[in-house]
């Protein structure tokens, strides 16, 4: 059975309490709350302070500096704390002195950050500016009247003076924190201990879901816990009546034949006439509710409702701040990613433009190189066909020149086709054991007559071994590489000579999923024109020549080193170019996989 309770009429009907209402009113007014929001620079955006109505020059504080609110001694330190809160985005608790007229008032203060987009700025000057970081400050103080309540004792002997004292302590506790769980728990613990209840619950109200959830509880050891339970309002008519009437409701329950009946008081906590939770208070069996107890609970629920609302607002603000921080970080990361992608696209664009330019230069140079031998062939053959020769010897000379031009043209075309195959990844290799002595012997037979015909010396230096020095390579491709390197050396060397030097580099390594004993290093050294240090990095770039004018002078596509490097790398080795500068000669080195470790001759033999 449930019934609505009107505590005020009950108190009036109790003679012993004829002097109590004034005292309860004093206790309710003894708690003063200040809520102020202002920008980081100190301009007040909003102010809620009941005491300010009685203070001098407190009506028009909005839009003014906090210096009009706080004492001049504390303002510098206070603004430092504001900057710390804005920078760290973390609340900070401290004590400060607030001025009410000429009377300083000490407050326990909690300063918290506010997101800029949650502010509503009415000032014309502020509306024209970008939102500034802002903070909300909540200050609470207990006036002298509350501290004096502990001295009040009524002569009726019913302990009501002690209740007022405990009520003031509970009220002070819940108003000094913005942690909602602490407020809930201190409320049920304070009421349970103050009124010696069997059970006291706080049920959080969800207007959207129409549910009540037990979020904090106090109960005696012989009872079962209820925290975490959720009640649907349509199934709890006593809770529903409490929320609708906003009046205390007393319900009597019969436990059973062997258990004594008990009484439950449900009362809503409100903020601005809107309920936000329900307190459920269960008396021990056969103990009725006294009117002044209900009055005390009502006094506390007013404070609890306000504290819950402020705590939820603070939590919402903190969650919003955290959400905004996360979103801001995500946006910052996205922006950084976009900037990185933009930089990559710009770099790719520059590379594409450079590649396009190099290809254009290469095609222009190559077309010239292809036309030169082709024009020579056509010219000499036309002379022969038109019988514009003076003798058979001259006719033979023209035919030989045409043949040489054809060979040169074939060499150029082979270079272009080779790099095209390599770029397309269609170069096939026939890797096998290759004798260095056999390979260099064939290269020597082909190149020595040409070099000596140019007046150049030619030497081949091999390590002293008792057996053949074998490498794992493609015989035909490696021969092509060596001929390319020797052809380049011959082209750019006018005096001196060219040396092929072979060295062993024993060092186990993996290639083609096999372990090999080492490398063979083959160096092609010349005493030619060399290359300047700043231009050497362009030697192995596709479609790039170190010097276009020099390339035209010496002929060729400039692809020899590029093709050589790609082929050698495909066969498990490396190619490097060394030159100390122009006029100081050049050395091109390549490495090949050592097929088997040779037997070396002893130095003493």
C-alpha positions as CSV (number, residue, x, y, z in Angstrom):
1,X,0.0,0.0,0.0
2,X,1.3,3.4,-1.0
3,X,0.3,6.9,0.1
4,X,1.5,10.4,-0.6
5,X,3.0,12.3,2.3
6,X,2.8,16.0,3.0
7,X,5.6,16.7,5.5
8,X,4.8,20.3,6.1
9,X,1.3,19.7,7.3
10,X,2.5,16.9,9.5
11,X,5.1,19.1,11.1
12,X,2.6,21.8,11.8
13,X,0.4,19.2,13.6
14,X,3.3,18.3,15.9
15,X,3.4,20.7,18.9
16,X,7.0,19.8,19.7
17,X,8.2,21.1,16.3
18,X,6.5,24.5,16.3
19,X,9.9,26.2,16.3
20,X,11.6,24.0,13.7
21,X,10.7,25.3,10.2
22,X,12.7,28.4,10.6
23,X,15.7,26.5,11.6
24,X,15.4,24.1,8.6
25,X,15.1,27.2,6.3
26,X,18.3,28.6,7.7
27,X,20.1,25.3,7.0
28,X,18.9,25.3,3.4
29,X,20.1,28.8,2.8
30,X,23.4,28.3,4.6
31,X,24.9,26.6,1.5
32,X,26.0,29.1,-1.1
33,X,26.9,28.1,-4.6
34,X,28.8,30.1,-7.3
35,X,28.8,29.0,-10.9
36,X,30.7,31.2,-13.3
37,X,31.9,30.7,-16.9
38,X,34.4,33.0,-18.5
39,X,37.0,33.0,-21.3
40,X,40.6,32.2,-20.8
41,X,41.4,35.9,-20.9
42,X,38.9,36.5,-18.0
43,X,35.8,37.9,-19.6
44,X,32.7,36.7,-17.7
45,X,30.2,34.8,-20.0
46,X,27.6,33.7,-17.4
47,X,27.2,33.9,-13.6
48,X,24.9,32.0,-11.2
49,X,25.4,33.2,-7.7
50,X,22.3,33.7,-5.4
51,X,24.4,35.7,-2.9
52,X,25.3,38.2,-5.7
53,X,21.9,39.7,-5.6
54,X,22.7,41.3,-2.2
55,X,26.2,42.4,-3.2
56,X,27.2,45.8,-4.4
57,X,27.7,46.2,-8.2
58,X,26.9,42.6,-8.9
59,X,24.0,43.0,-11.4
60,X,26.0,43.8,-14.5
61,X,29.0,41.4,-14.0
62,X,28.3,39.6,-17.3
63,X,30.8,40.7,-20.0
64,X,33.1,42.3,-17.4
65,X,36.5,41.0,-16.2
66,X,36.8,38.5,-13.4
67,X,38.8,41.2,-11.6
68,X,35.4,42.7,-10.7
69,X,34.5,39.4,-9.1
70,X,37.7,38.2,-7.4
71,X,39.9,40.1,-5.0
72,X,42.9,41.9,-6.7
73,X,45.4,39.9,-4.6
74,X,44.1,36.5,-5.9
75,X,43.4,37.5,-9.5
76,X,46.9,36.8,-10.8
77,X,47.2,33.4,-9.3
78,X,43.6,32.6,-10.4
79,X,44.4,33.5,-14.0
80,X,47.5,31.3,-13.9
81,X,45.2,28.4,-12.8
82,X,42.9,29.2,-15.7
83,X,45.8,28.9,-18.2
84,X,46.8,25.6,-16.7
85,X,43.3,24.2,-17.0
86,X,43.0,25.4,-20.6
87,X,46.4,24.0,-21.6
88,X,46.0,20.7,-19.7
89,X,42.3,20.3,-20.4
90,X,42.0,18.9,-16.8
91,X,39.9,20.2,-13.9
92,X,41.7,21.7,-10.9
93,X,40.5,22.1,-7.3
94,X,41.7,24.9,-5.0
95,X,40.5,27.6,-2.6
96,X,39.9,31.2,-3.5
97,X,38.4,34.3,-2.0
98,X,35.4,35.9,-3.7
99,X,34.2,39.4,-3.0
100,X,30.6,40.1,-2.1
101,X,30.3,43.8,-1.6
102,X,33.2,44.6,0.8
103,X,33.0,41.2,2.5
104,X,35.5,38.5,1.4
105,X,34.1,35.0,1.2
106,X,36.2,31.8,1.1
107,X,35.1,29.2,-1.5
108,X,36.1,25.7,-2.3
109,X,36.5,26.0,-6.1
110,X,36.5,23.5,-9.0
111,X,37.7,24.9,-12.3
112,X,37.0,22.8,-15.5
113,X,37.6,23.4,-19.2
114,X,34.7,24.0,-21.6
115,X,34.7,23.3,-25.4
116,X,34.6,26.5,-27.3
117,X,31.7,25.3,-29.5
118,X,29.5,24.8,-26.4
119,X,29.5,28.5,-25.6
120,X,26.8,30.9,-26.4
121,X,28.2,34.4,-26.7
122,X,25.8,37.3,-26.6
123,X,28.4,40.1,-26.5
124,X,28.5,42.0,-29.7
125,X,32.3,42.3,-29.4
126,X,32.7,38.6,-28.8
127,X,30.3,37.6,-31.5
128,X,32.6,39.2,-34.1
129,X,35.6,37.2,-32.9
130,X,36.5,33.5,-33.1
131,X,35.5,31.5,-29.9
132,X,38.0,31.6,-27.2
133,X,38.9,28.8,-24.8
134,X,36.7,29.0,-21.8
135,X,36.3,27.5,-18.3
136,X,33.5,26.9,-15.8
137,X,34.1,27.4,-12.1
138,X,31.9,26.0,-9.4
139,X,32.5,27.3,-5.9
140,X,30.8,26.2,-2.7
141,X,30.9,27.5,0.9
142,X,29.1,26.7,4.1
143,X,28.0,29.8,5.9
144,X,28.2,30.3,9.7
145,X,24.6,29.1,10.1
146,X,25.5,25.6,9.1
147,X,28.5,25.4,11.4
148,X,26.2,26.6,14.2
149,X,23.7,23.8,13.6
150,X,25.9,21.3,15.4
151,X,25.3,23.3,18.6
152,X,21.5,23.2,18.3
153,X,19.7,20.6,20.4
154,X,16.0,20.5,21.0
155,X,14.5,19.9,24.4
156,X,12.0,17.2,23.1
157,X,14.8,14.6,23.4
158,X,14.0,13.0,20.0
159,X,17.4,13.5,18.5
160,X,16.3,16.0,15.8
161,X,19.2,18.3,16.6
162,X,21.6,15.5,15.7
163,X,19.7,14.9,12.5
164,X,20.2,18.5,11.4
165,X,23.9,18.2,12.2
166,X,24.3,15.0,10.2
167,X,22.2,16.5,7.4
168,X,24.5,19.5,7.2
169,X,27.5,17.1,7.0
170,X,25.9,15.0,4.2
171,X,24.9,18.2,2.3
172,X,28.4,19.6,2.6
173,X,30.0,16.3,1.3
174,X,27.8,16.0,-1.8
175,X,28.2,19.7,-2.7
176,X,32.0,19.5,-2.5
177,X,32.4,17.1,-5.4
178,X,31.4,16.8,-9.1
179,X,31.9,13.1,-9.2
180,X,28.4,11.7,-9.7
181,X,29.2,8.2,-8.2
182,X,30.6,9.9,-5.1
183,X,27.4,12.0,-4.8
184,X,25.2,9.0,-5.1
185,X,27.1,6.9,-2.6
186,X,27.5,9.6,0.0
187,X,23.8,10.3,-0.2
188,X,22.7,6.7,0.5
189,X,25.4,6.2,3.1
190,X,24.6,9.5,4.9
191,X,20.9,8.8,4.9
192,X,21.3,5.2,5.9
193,X,23.5,6.0,8.8
194,X,21.6,9.1,9.9
195,X,18.2,7.4,9.9
196,X,19.4,3.9,10.8
197,X,17.7,2.5,7.7
198,X,17.6,-1.2,6.6
199,X,18.2,-0.1,3.0
200,X,18.7,3.1,1.0
201,X,19.0,3.3,-2.8
202,X,19.6,5.9,-5.5
203,X,17.8,5.0,-8.7
204,X,19.0,7.0,-11.8
205,X,16.1,8.1,-13.9
206,X,16.2,7.8,-17.7
207,X,13.3,9.8,-19.2
208,X,14.1,8.4,-22.7
209,X,14.1,4.7,-21.7
210,X,11.5,5.2,-18.9
211,X,13.6,3.2,-16.5
212,X,15.2,3.5,-13.1
213,X,18.6,1.9,-12.4
214,X,20.0,1.3,-9.0
215,X,23.4,3.2,-9.1
216,X,24.3,3.3,-5.3
217,X,23.0,1.5,-2.2
218,X,23.3,1.2,1.5
219,X,21.9,-2.0,3.2
220,X,22.2,-4.0,6.3
221,X,24.2,-7.3,6.3
222,X,21.1,-9.5,6.5
223,X,19.7,-8.1,3.2
224,X,20.6,-8.8,-0.4
225,X,22.3,-6.2,-2.7
226,X,20.3,-4.4,-5.4
227,X,22.9,-2.3,-7.2
228,X,22.7,-2.6,-11.0
229,X,19.1,-3.6,-11.1
230,X,16.9,-1.8,-13.6
231,X,13.2,-1.2,-13.1
232,X,10.7,-0.5,-15.9
233,X,8.4,2.4,-14.8
234,X,5.2,0.8,-16.2
235,X,5.8,-2.1,-13.8
236,X,6.5,0.1,-10.7
237,X,3.4,2.2,-10.1
238,X,4.8,3.6,-6.8
239,X,8.0,4.9,-8.6
240,X,5.9,6.3,-11.4
241,X,3.6,8.2,-8.9
242,X,6.7,9.6,-7.2
243,X,8.1,11.0,-10.5
244,X,4.7,12.3,-11.6
245,X,3.8,14.0,-8.3
246,X,7.3,14.9,-7.1
247,X,5.9,14.2,-3.6
248,X,7.2,11.7,-1.1
249,X,5.3,8.4,-1.4
250,X,5.2,5.8,1.5
251,X,4.5,2.2,0.7
252,X,3.8,-0.6,3.2
253,X,4.9,-4.1,2.3
254,X,4.1,-7.5,3.9
255,X,7.0,-9.9,3.7
256,X,5.1,-13.1,4.7
257,X,3.6,-14.8,7.7
258,X,6.9,-15.1,9.5
259,X,8.4,-11.8,8.6
260,X,7.4,-8.4,9.9
261,X,6.0,-5.7,7.6
262,X,8.2,-2.8,6.5
263,X,7.8,0.7,5.2
264,X,9.5,2.2,2.1
265,X,9.7,6.0,1.4
266,X,10.3,7.0,-2.3
267,X,11.1,10.6,-3.1
268,X,12.3,12.2,-6.3
269,X,15.4,14.4,-6.6
270,X,14.9,17.4,-8.9
271,X,16.7,20.1,-10.7
272,X,14.6,23.0,-12.0
273,X,11.4,21.0,-11.3
274,X,12.6,18.1,-13.5
275,X,13.3,14.7,-11.7
276,X,16.7,13.1,-12.2
277,X,16.6,10.3,-9.7
278,X,14.6,8.6,-7.0
279,X,15.7,7.9,-3.4
280,X,14.3,4.6,-2.0
281,X,14.5,4.5,1.9
282,X,13.4,1.3,3.8
283,X,12.7,1.5,7.5
284,X,13.3,-1.4,9.8
285,X,10.1,-3.5,10.5
286,X,7.4,-1.8,12.6
287,X,9.2,1.5,12.7
288,X,7.1,4.3,11.1
289,X,8.3,7.4,9.4
290,X,8.3,10.5,11.5
291,X,7.2,13.8,9.9
292,X,10.4,15.6,10.6
293,X,12.5,12.7,9.1
294,X,10.6,13.1,5.9
295,X,11.1,16.8,6.1
296,X,14.9,16.3,6.5
297,X,15.0,13.9,3.5
298,X,13.1,16.4,1.4
299,X,15.7,19.1,2.4
300,X,18.5,16.8,1.3
301,X,16.9,15.8,-2.0
302,X,16.8,19.4,-3.1
303,X,20.6,19.5,-2.6
304,X,21.1,16.1,-4.1
305,X,19.1,17.0,-7.2
306,X,21.1,20.1,-7.8
307,X,24.4,18.2,-7.2
308,X,23.4,15.4,-9.6
309,X,22.5,18.0,-12.3
310,X,25.8,19.8,-11.9
311,X,27.8,16.6,-11.8
312,X,26.1,15.3,-15.0
313,X,26.7,18.6,-16.7
314,X,30.3,18.5,-15.7
315,X,30.6,14.8,-16.9
316,X,28.9,15.7,-20.2
317,X,31.3,18.6,-20.5
318,X,34.3,16.4,-19.8
319,X,33.1,13.7,-22.2
320,X,32.4,16.3,-24.8
321,X,35.9,17.8,-24.2
322,X,37.4,14.3,-24.5
323,X,35.3,13.5,-27.6
324,X,36.4,16.8,-29.2
325,X,40.0,16.1,-28.3
326,X,39.8,12.7,-29.9
327,X,38.1,14.2,-33.0
328,X,40.7,17.0,-33.1
329,X,43.5,14.4,-32.9
330,X,41.8,12.4,-35.7
331,X,41.5,15.5,-37.8
332,X,45.1,16.4,-37.1
333,X,46.2,12.9,-38.2
334,X,44.0,13.1,-41.2
335,X,45.4,16.5,-42.1
336,X,49.0,15.2,-41.6
337,X,48.1,12.2,-43.8
338,X,46.7,14.5,-46.5
339,X,49.8,16.7,-46.4
340,X,52.0,13.6,-46.7
341,X,49.9,12.3,-49.6
342,X,50.1,15.7,-51.2
343,X,53.8,15.8,-50.8
344,X,54.1,12.3,-52.3
345,X,51.9,13.3,-55.2
346,X,54.0,16.4,-55.7
347,X,57.2,14.3,-55.7
348,X,55.6,11.8,-58.0
349,X,54.6,14.6,-60.3
350,X,58.1,16.0,-60.3
351,X,59.5,12.6,-61.0
352,X,57.1,12.0,-63.8
353,X,57.9,15.4,-65.3
354,X,61.6,14.7,-65.0
355,X,61.2,11.2,-66.5
356,X,59.2,12.7,-69.4
357,X,62.0,15.3,-69.9
358,X,64.7,12.6,-69.8
359,X,62.8,10.4,-72.2
360,X,62.4,13.4,-74.6
361,X,66.1,14.1,-74.4
362,X,66.9,10.4,-74.8
363,X,64.6,10.0,-77.8
364,X,66.1,13.1,-79.4
365,X,69.7,11.9,-78.8
366,X,68.8,8.3,-79.8
367,X,67.1,9.4,-83.0
368,X,70.2,11.3,-83.9
369,X,72.4,8.3,-83.1
370,X,70.2,6.0,-85.2
371,X,70.1,8.4,-88.2
372,X,73.9,8.8,-88.3
373,X,74.8,5.2,-89.2
374,X,71.7,4.8,-91.3
375,X,72.6,7.9,-93.3
376,X,76.1,6.6,-93.7
377,X,74.8,3.3,-95.0
378,X,72.4,5.0,-97.5
379,X,75.1,7.4,-98.7
380,X,77.8,4.8,-99.3
381,X,75.4,2.3,-100.9
382,X,74.0,5.1,-103.2
383,X,77.5,5.9,-104.4
384,X,78.1,2.3,-105.2
385,X,74.7,1.8,-106.9
386,X,75.1,5.0,-109.0
387,X,78.6,3.7,-110.0
388,X,80.2,6.9,-108.6
389,X,83.4,5.1,-107.6
390,X,86.8,5.5,-109.1
391,X,88.0,2.0,-108.6
392,X,87.2,-1.5,-107.3
393,X,89.2,-0.7,-104.1
394,X,87.0,2.4,-103.4
395,X,83.8,0.3,-104.1
396,X,85.0,-2.2,-101.5
397,X,85.8,0.6,-99.1
398,X,82.3,2.0,-99.4
399,X,80.7,-1.4,-98.9
400,X,82.9,-2.0,-95.8
401,X,81.9,1.5,-94.4
402,X,78.2,0.6,-95.0
403,X,78.7,-2.7,-93.2
404,X,80.3,-1.0,-90.2
405,X,77.5,1.5,-90.1
406,X,75.0,-1.4,-90.2
407,X,76.8,-3.1,-87.3
408,X,76.8,0.1,-85.3
409,X,73.1,0.6,-86.0
410,X,72.5,-3.0,-84.9
411,X,74.4,-2.3,-81.7
412,X,72.3,0.8,-80.9
413,X,69.0,-1.0,-81.6
414,X,70.1,-3.9,-79.4
415,X,70.8,-1.5,-76.6
416,X,67.3,0.0,-76.9
417,X,65.7,-3.4,-77.1
418,X,67.6,-4.7,-74.1
419,X,66.6,-1.8,-71.8
420,X,63.0,-2.2,-73.0
421,X,63.0,-5.9,-72.1
422,X,64.6,-5.1,-68.7
423,X,62.1,-2.4,-67.9
424,X,59.3,-4.8,-68.9
425,X,60.7,-7.6,-66.7
426,X,61.0,-9.9,-69.7
427,X,64.7,-10.5,-69.6
428,X,65.4,-14.3,-69.5
429,X,68.6,-15.6,-67.9
430,X,70.4,-18.9,-68.4
431,X,72.4,-19.2,-65.2
432,X,75.1,-21.9,-65.1
433,X,78.7,-22.4,-64.2
434,X,80.9,-20.1,-66.3
435,X,84.7,-20.2,-66.5
436,X,86.3,-16.8,-66.0
437,X,89.3,-17.8,-68.0
438,X,87.2,-18.9,-71.0
439,X,85.0,-15.8,-70.8
440,X,87.9,-13.3,-70.6
441,X,89.8,-15.2,-73.3
442,X,86.9,-14.7,-75.8
443,X,86.5,-11.0,-74.7
444,X,90.3,-10.5,-75.2
445,X,90.3,-12.0,-78.7
446,X,87.5,-9.6,-79.7
447,X,88.8,-6.4,-78.0
448,X,92.6,-6.6,-78.1
449,X,92.9,-5.9,-81.9
450,X,90.6,-2.9,-81.6
451,X,92.4,-1.5,-78.5
452,X,95.9,-2.0,-79.9
453,X,94.7,-0.5,-83.2
454,X,93.9,2.7,-81.2
455,X,97.3,2.6,-79.6
456,X,96.0,1.5,-76.2
457,X,97.5,-1.1,-73.9
458,X,95.3,-4.0,-72.7
459,X,96.0,-6.2,-69.7
460,X,94.1,-8.9,-67.9
461,X,95.1,-9.7,-64.3
462,X,93.8,-13.0,-62.8
463,X,94.4,-14.4,-59.3
464,X,96.8,-17.3,-59.1
465,X,94.7,-20.5,-58.9
466,X,95.5,-24.2,-59.6
467,X,92.1,-24.8,-61.2
468,X,89.6,-22.9,-63.2
469,X,87.8,-19.9,-61.6
470,X,84.1,-20.5,-62.1
471,X,81.2,-18.2,-61.4
472,X,77.4,-18.7,-61.5
473,X,76.2,-16.5,-64.3
474,X,74.7,-16.2,-67.8
475,X,77.7,-16.5,-70.1
476,X,76.2,-14.6,-73.0
477,X,74.8,-11.7,-70.9
478,X,78.0,-11.4,-68.8
479,X,80.0,-11.2,-72.0
480,X,77.6,-8.5,-73.3
481,X,78.2,-6.6,-70.0
482,X,82.0,-6.8,-70.3
483,X,82.0,-5.8,-73.9
484,X,79.8,-2.8,-73.0
485,X,82.2,-1.8,-70.3
486,X,85.3,-2.2,-72.5
487,X,83.5,-0.4,-75.4
488,X,82.8,2.6,-73.0
489,X,86.4,2.6,-71.7
490,X,87.8,2.5,-75.3
491,X,85.4,5.3,-76.4
492,X,86.6,7.7,-73.6
493,X,90.3,6.7,-73.4
494,X,92.6,8.4,-75.9
495,X,96.0,7.4,-74.4
496,X,97.3,5.0,-71.8
497,X,95.4,1.7,-71.6
498,X,92.7,-0.5,-70.1
499,X,93.1,-3.2,-67.5
500,X,90.7,-6.0,-66.5
501,X,91.5,-7.0,-62.8
502,X,89.9,-10.1,-61.2
503,X,89.8,-10.6,-57.4
504,X,88.3,-13.2,-55.1
505,X,85.9,-12.1,-52.3
506,X,85.2,-15.2,-50.2
507,X,82.0,-14.6,-48.2
508,X,79.1,-17.0,-47.9
509,X,75.7,-15.6,-49.0
510,X,72.3,-16.6,-50.3
511,X,71.1,-16.4,-53.9
512,X,68.3,-18.2,-55.6
513,X,67.6,-20.1,-52.3
514,X,71.2,-21.5,-52.3
515,X,74.3,-20.8,-50.3
516,X,77.4,-19.7,-52.3
517,X,81.0,-19.4,-51.2
518,X,81.6,-15.8,-52.2
519,X,81.9,-13.4,-55.1
520,X,84.3,-12.6,-57.9
521,X,85.0,-8.9,-58.4
522,X,85.8,-7.9,-62.0
523,X,87.2,-4.3,-62.5
524,X,87.5,-2.5,-65.8
525,X,90.1,0.3,-65.3
526,X,90.9,3.0,-67.9
527,X,93.1,6.1,-68.1
528,X,90.4,8.0,-69.9
529,X,88.7,11.4,-69.4
530,X,86.9,10.4,-66.2
531,X,83.7,11.9,-64.8
532,X,83.3,14.8,-62.3
533,X,82.1,13.8,-58.8
534,X,78.9,15.8,-59.0
535,X,77.8,14.0,-62.2
536,X,78.5,10.4,-61.3
537,X,75.1,9.8,-59.7
538,X,73.5,10.2,-63.1
539,X,75.5,7.4,-64.8
540,X,73.0,4.7,-63.9
541,X,69.8,6.6,-64.5
542,X,67.7,5.3,-67.4
543,X,67.3,7.8,-70.3
544,X,69.9,10.1,-68.7
545,X,73.3,11.2,-70.0
546,X,76.0,12.8,-68.0
547,X,76.6,15.4,-70.6
548,X,74.5,15.7,-73.8
549,X,77.1,17.5,-75.7
550,X,79.8,14.9,-74.8
551,X,77.3,12.1,-75.7
552,X,76.8,13.6,-79.1
553,X,80.6,13.9,-79.5
554,X,81.3,10.3,-78.6
555,X,78.1,8.8,-80.0
556,X,76.0,6.1,-78.3
557,X,72.7,5.9,-76.4
558,X,74.2,6.3,-73.0
559,X,72.4,3.0,-71.9
560,X,75.5,0.8,-71.6
561,X,76.0,1.3,-67.8
562,X,72.2,1.1,-67.1
563,X,71.9,-2.2,-69.1
564,X,75.1,-3.6,-67.4
565,X,73.9,-2.8,-63.9
566,X,70.4,-4.3,-64.5
567,X,71.9,-7.5,-66.0
568,X,74.5,-7.9,-63.2
569,X,71.9,-7.3,-60.5
570,X,69.6,-9.9,-62.0
571,X,72.5,-12.4,-61.8
572,X,73.1,-11.7,-58.1
573,X,75.9,-9.1,-58.3
574,X,76.4,-5.4,-58.2
575,X,77.9,-2.7,-60.4
576,X,79.8,0.4,-59.2
577,X,81.5,3.3,-60.9
578,X,84.6,5.0,-59.4
579,X,86.3,8.2,-60.8
580,X,88.3,10.7,-58.9
581,X,87.3,13.5,-61.3
582,X,87.6,14.7,-64.9
583,X,90.9,13.6,-66.6
584,X,91.7,11.1,-63.8
585,X,90.3,7.9,-65.5
586,X,87.5,5.6,-64.4
587,X,87.0,2.2,-62.9
588,X,83.8,0.2,-63.3
589,X,83.5,-2.8,-60.9
590,X,81.0,-5.7,-61.1
591,X,80.6,-8.7,-58.9
592,X,79.5,-12.2,-59.9
593,X,78.5,-15.2,-57.7
594,X,81.4,-17.5,-57.1
595,X,80.3,-21.0,-58.2
596,X,83.0,-22.9,-56.2
597,X,85.9,-21.9,-54.2
598,X,89.2,-22.4,-56.2
599,X,92.5,-23.8,-55.0
600,X,94.9,-20.9,-54.7
601,X,98.6,-21.2,-55.5
602,X,100.9,-20.8,-52.6
603,X,102.9,-17.6,-52.7
604,X,106.2,-19.5,-52.1
605,X,105.8,-21.7,-55.2
